[in-house]
Amino acid sequence: MISNKKVCILYTGGTIGMVSTEHGYAPKKDYLSVLLNEIHQLQSPTLPKWDIVEFDPLLDSSNIALEQWNAIGKVIADRYNDYDGFVVLHGTDTMAYSASALSFMLEGLNKPIVFTGAQIPLCELRSDGRDNLINSIVIAGEGQVCEVCIYFGGKLLRGNRSTKVSSDELRAFGSPDHPPLAEVGIDIHYDEKAMSLPSRPKYFQLTEFKPVPIGVLKIIPGLQFELFESMINSNLKAVVLEAFGSGNIPSNNKALVEGIRKLADNDTIILVTSQCQRGGTTLGTYATSSELARSGAISASDMTIEAAIAKLYYLFSCGYSSERVKLLMATNLRGEMNE
């Protein structure tokens, strides 16, 4: 019975607990706890018992960075043995980044970590936050999914396969290359096949992220790469290229091609993702990706940009060499990519 379970709610900020101000919606200290105590469904004896940890300061998720990822991970690690599951209330803008980061930081998970939030604040009449929060608490208490997930708009998604797909729809998140872990209607229907994960460490531990210098460059037609040449130096550990299609770049752009060669000479990892929502990258399929292949760039396969960045942070934070990072970037560690 999930009524015997205990769930810890981490409130980091985000729309779900915001109030209207003269400058727009903003988080308000201690306000969410008052709202939660007024939702009678949350006091139901059939729901898992829950506690709330409120972060200080509360943040709009656009202000979430490495420091906050580590803080969320540490709060969970410190309370890991005290609860059956965790719900992380988080703003939607960077939720997929944070869920991806936590999926790598928290090794050996054997209980649910469910990220959720709202498109409309709880203080508003039509808020989607009540359904998202209640179902997330139930999922965290049931313990069927032992990984980091996102619950939003009736679907439970793998955290590191998710991306925000809409700024104004209640189903704000999608998982283009992986099916939902569960769908919520009258009942919660879990997909056992979708929940399958590669082998993982037996023991739980937290690996905090270090401030590794990683760059991201989106390829566009007519890119003036000269404007980005200053980013090429020996301190840059990795660059994520958001390329066209299956990993293509304008191979007739001499400045870009020369820049890629310089990055490779500096032992900077060049990771190639696709701007397409579905499918992945395969370098060398077209001539326009051959320069990337020759430079030693690696394919992100079908990883989301959020997962690719989080995985790079994780692997470098583990202290691995560049060659080891390249090898593990092509290895499915947390269900973030197809084999």
N, C-alpha and C positions, 0 to 999 in steps of 0.2 A: 504493500500500500504506500502510495507516495505521500500520504499524510504523515507518515513516520519519518520522512526524509527532511533534510535541512539544506536550504539553498542560500547562498550569499549573493546579494545584489550589489554590484559595484557601479556607482553613479559617477561617471567621468564628466558629464555635461551633455550638451546636445539639445536638440529641439524638444525632446520629450518632457523635459523639466523646465523649459524656458517660460518667461513671462514677457508680455508686451511692454516695451519702453519707448521713449520718444525717439530712440535711435534704431528701433526694430526689436525683434525678439532677442533676448539675452538670458543666460543662466542666472539664477538667484539662489544664494546660499540658504540651505536648510528648508527651501520651499518644497522640494519634491517629497520629502518625508511626510509633510502635512498632507499633500495631495494623495499619497498612497494610503494613508490611514483613513481617508474619506471614501476610498473605493471599497465597497462592502464585499465584493467578490474576493478581494485579497485577504479578507479575514475568514474565509470559508474554512471549516475544519477538514475539508477534503483536499485542500491545497497543501503543498509542502510548507513547513515552517520556514520563514525567511527573515534574514537580517539585512540591513543596508549599510554599506560603507560609502560615505560621500567624500569625493576628492576635493582638495583645496589647493589651488583654486579650481573652480569648475570652468570648463573650456568649451567654446565652440569648436567642433572637431577640425575646422580649418587650421586651428592653432596646435593640433596634436603633432608631436614630434618624437624623436627617439627617446627622450627623457620620459615622456608619458607612457610609451610602450613598456619601458623598463619598470616604471612605477606600477602599472597594471599587473605585469608579470610578477612583481615582488609581492603585491597584496595577495594574489592568488596562491603563490608559493607559501607564504607565511600562514595561510589559513587552509591549505590544501587538505589536511587530515581532519579538519573540523566540519567539513561540509560534503554533501553528496554531489553537488553541482554548483555552477556559478553562472550568473547572468550579468553581462556587462552592458550597461546603458551608455550609449555612445552616439554622437552625432553621425548622420548618414554620409556626409561628404567624404570622410576618410575612414569609414568603418571597414571597408574591404582591405585597406592597407593595414589597419590595426589587427583585424582578424587574421590576416596572412602572417603578420609579424608574430603574433602570439602562437600560431600553429607551429612555428619553428622554435620559438623561445622555450615553450613548455614541452619538454621531451618526456616520453613515457606516460602520457596521459591515460588514465583509466576512468575518467568521469567527464561529463559534458561541461564545456565552456560555451555559453550561448550569447552572442552579441545581438542586441536589438536596440530599437529606438523608435522614432516616430517622424512622420512628415508633418503632422499637426500636433502642437503641444497638448499635453494632458489637460491644461486649464481650459481648452477650447471644447465646445460641444461635440464636434465631429471628430475628435482626436482618434487616430488609429493606434495610439500608444497603449490603450487599455488591453486590446486584443493581443497586441504584440508582447506586452509584458506578461500577461497571464499565461499565454501559451508557452512563452519562453521559460517561465518558472516550472510549468508542468513538465516540459521536455527535460529541463535540468534535473528535475526530481526523478523522472522515470529512468534515467541512466542508460537508455538504449544506444545513444550515440556518444562514444568516448573520444571526442575530438573537439576542435574549435570550429564553431558553426556560426551562421547568421540566420536568425529567424525574422522574417518580414513578410507581411501580406499573405499569410497562409502557407508559406513554403519555408522549409528548413534546408539551407544550402551549406555545402562545405565552405568554410571560411576562405581558404586559399584558392578556391575556384570561383569566387564571387567577384562581382564588380557592380558599381552603381550604374543603373541604366536609365533612370528617370529622376528628374528634379521635382516633378509635380504629381506623379502617380503614387498611389498607396503601395503598389508593388514596385518598390524602388530598386530592388536588386535582382540580378539575373546571374545564371551560371551557364554561360554559353556552351561550354564543352564538357559539362558533367551534369547528370540528372540530379534533381533534388534528393536529399537524404530522407525527407519525409514531406508529406502533404497533409495539411490540417483542414478537416471539414468537421462533420459530426464526430468522427474519430480521428486519431492521429495514425496515419499509415506510413510506417517506416519501410524503406527500400533496402533490404539486406545487401543486395548486390552493390548498390550505390555507396553503401557504407563501408565496403571492404577497403582496407588500408594495407600498405606494405608493412613488413615486419618492422618493429620499432623497439627502442630501448626498453628493458624490463623495469627500470627504476625511474621514478619521476625526478626531474631536476629542471632548474631554471638556468638558461644561458642568456645573460643580459647582452644586449647589443652595444657595440662600441661605435663611436662616430667615425665610421669609415667613409672616405671621400668617394662618392658614387655620383656619376652624372647621368642625365637622361636627355636624349636628343631625338626629337620627332622629325623625320624626314618629310619634307614638303617639296612640291615642284618648284624649281627655281631657287632652292636653298642657297643662301649666301654663307657658305661655311666659314669664310674669312672672319665673320662676326663672332665665331665660336672658337677661333684658334687659341685664344688665351686659356681655354680650359685644358689644353694639352700640356701636361707636365708630368714629371715622374712620380708625383704624389697621388695622382688619380688612380685608384685601384680598379675601377670598372666603369664602363659606359654602357648604358642600355640604349640601343638604337631601336626606335619604333619605325620599322621599315614598311614598305608597301607589300601587299600580298603575302607570298610565302617567304619573304625575306629579301626583297629587291630594293636597290638604291639606284639613283641616277649615276650610272657608271661613267657618263661623259662629263661629270662634274669633277674637274681636276683637283680643285681645292679640297673637296670632300674625300676623294680617293687618297690624296696625299696625307690628309689628316688622319685617316684610318691607318695608314702605314706607320705614321708617327706614334699613334697610340699603341700599336702592336710592338713597335721598337722599344717603347717605354714599359713593356710588360703589363700594360693595362688590358684587362679582360674586356672584350667587346662582345656583348650579349645582344642577340638580335631577336626582337619580338615583332609581331605583326600588328598592324593597325586594324586588321579585320577582327570582328568580335568572335568569329568562329574559325576553327582550324588553327594551324600552327605554322612555324617556319621550317623550311628545309633548304639549307644553303646549297647552291650549285645546280638547282633545278633549272634556273634561267641564267643566261649569261650576265644579267645585271646583278646577280648576287655572287658571281665568281670571284670578284675582288675581295669580298668579305671572306669567302672560303679560303682564298690564298693567304690572307692576312692572319689566319688562325682564329677568326671570330667563331663563336659558338652559337648554336641555335637554342632558343628558349622553348622550342617545341610548342605546345599549346598552353603554356603557362600564361596567366594574366600578367599585365604589367605590375600589378600590386604584389603578386606572389613572387615574381622575378626579382623585384627590388628587395623584398623582405628576405628572400633566400640568400641573396648576395650578402646582405648585412649579417645574417646568421653565420654563414660559412667563414667570412672574414673574421667575425668576432670569435670564432672557434680557434683562430690562429693558423688556419691552413695556408699552405703555399698557393700561389696562383695556379699551378698545375693541378693541385688537389681540388681547388675550387672549381676549375673547369670540368674535371671528372664528375664531381658531385652535382654540378648544375645540370648534368645530363642524366642524373639518377633520381628516381622518384623516392623522395624521403618521407613525405607526409600526405601523399595523395594529391599533390599539387599539379601533376602532369600525367598524361597517359604513358604507359610503358613503351 
